[in-house]
Amino acid sequence: MPDLVILNVNLPDISGFEVCKRIKSDPAKRNIPVLYLSATYTGTKKRITDLDYGADGYLVHPVEPDELVAHVRVLLRIKDAEETASWEAKQWHLTFDAANDAICTLDREQKIQHCNKAFSCLLGKESGDITGRHCWELIHGTQEPIPECPVTRMKKSLRREYMELAIDRNWFLVTVDPILDEAGVLAGGVHTLHDITERKRVEGVLRKSEERFKQIAETAGEWIWEVDSDGLYTFSSPVIEKLLGYTPEEIVGKKHFYDLFIPEEREYLKKIALETFARREPFKRLVNPNLHKNGYIVILETGGLPIIDEKGNLRGYRGADTDITERKQAELREKLAREVLELLNRPESFTNTVRDILLLIKNRTTVNGNAIMYQKWE
């Protein structure tokens, strides 16, 4: 295939104009530059008419060799530029059509200029039936933009706008980005529909799961909670108000789990708990004394599991607490009764026995009169 054709207008068997016409009508050859040479048809009107046959240049005999070479170079440069532009346009269209998202470009009037295959498939129409029409007409079936139209909002804000849209049984994230000219004036937009049906399905499943979890947490007798990796509460069921007098709003994001321990044991229990966090170990039946909002001690039994994200990082702990105060009180009364009985059975004087009993009772209570109902962490 030649890079360029230099064609004499006056050929013996066929006119050069007819040869040019045949070259330009062949799809495989139409991009070959054709340069006319003629010593006969030299008038301006005639040259213009001949160029309308499709030629790319016209020189009149006689012509200097350097001028001929210069014209050839110009036509070849134009051909190279056109081929480069054609190749880039082809690559752009291939990339455009390869996108999974449905994409179209809009002009200033919100009419569709171009669309990819995904957009055509989504609408079930050929591109020729889509271009030149308004997007709202094709997507929403309306004669004007819908109230929340992101294209209309983009024209005002000159920045990306978006909305979630249901089409048939599928959900899409619709985004519209502005196309601005060199002066910053809106020249059009890029309209994209990204299928988020699976994400919406997962969100629905999670929402139902969270609702079930919340219902269970609200009706369960145990206090269900979550903390982050530092021990700060991120969730609390309403049961905490019955156990410790606090509402969930008073502790979530405001208190760490160790803030509720009694002051005498707080640092010790905090150290043990954070060491467990560092090892990412589950724990259960952890007995711990907590201070009620009204100032008295509540004994809780705690169990928890680590929350690990998809990258293996510790996000926190999730667990439940049970009030075992009454059980511990019963255990204390039983133990105290046994110890008093043992003292009464000793061969000691009555005075010494009464003194030891009183001392025993004192050692079994805290300074504020609450019975000590837990064993030291040994």
Stockholm file with secondary structure:
# STOCKHOLM 1.0

chainA/1-378         MPDLVILNVNLPDISGFEVCKRIKSDPAKRNIPVLYLSATYTGTKKRITDLDYGADGYLVHPVEPDELVAHVRVLLRIKDAEETASWEAKQWHLTFDAANDAICTLDREQKIQHCNKAFSCLLGKESGDITGRHCWELIHGTQEPIPECPVTRMKKSLRREYMELAIDRNWFLVTVDPILDEAGVLAGGVHTLHDITERKRVEGVLRKSEERFKQIAETAGEWIWEVDSDGLYTFSSPVIEKLLGYTPEEIVGKKHFYDLFIPEEREYLKKIALETFARREPFKRLVNPNLHKNGYIVILETGGLPIIDEKGNLRGYRGADTDITERKQAELREKLAREVLELLNRPESFTNTVRDILLLIKNRTTVNGNAIMYQKWE
#=GR chainA/1-378 SS CCSCEEEESCCSSSCHHHHHHHHHHSTTTTTSCEEEEESSCCSHHHHHHHHTTTCSEEEESSCCHHHHHHHHHHHHHHHHHHHHHHHHHHHHHHHHHHCSSEEEEECTTSBEEEECHHHHHHHTCCGGGTTTSBHHHHHTCCSSCCTTCHHHHHHHHCSCEEEEEEETTEEEEEEEEEEECTTSCEEEEEEEEEECHHHHHHHHHHHHHHHHHHHHHHHSSSEEEEEETTSBEEEECTHHHHHHSCCHHHHTTTCBGGGGBCTTTHHHHHHHHHHHHHHTCCEEEEEEEEECTTSCEEEEEEEEEEEECTTSCEEEEEEEEEECHHHHHHHHHHHHHHHHHHHHTSSSCHHHHHHHHHHHHHHTBCTTSCBCCSCCCC
#=GC SS_cons         CCSCEEEESCCSSSCHHHHHHHHHHSTTTTTSCEEEEESSCCSHHHHHHHHTTTCSEEEESSCCHHHHHHHHHHHHHHHHHHHHHHHHHHHHHHHHHHCSSEEEEECTTSBEEEECHHHHHHHTCCGGGTTTSBHHHHHTCCSSCCTTCHHHHHHHHCSCEEEEEEETTEEEEEEEEEEECTTSCEEEEEEEEEECHHHHHHHHHHHHHHHHHHHHHHHSSSEEEEEETTSBEEEECTHHHHHHSCCHHHHTTTCBGGGGBCTTTHHHHHHHHHHHHHHTCCEEEEEEEEECTTSCEEEEEEEEEEEECTTSCEEEEEEEEEECHHHHHHHHHHHHHHHHHHHHTSSSCHHHHHHHHHHHHHHTBCTTSCBCCSCCCC
//
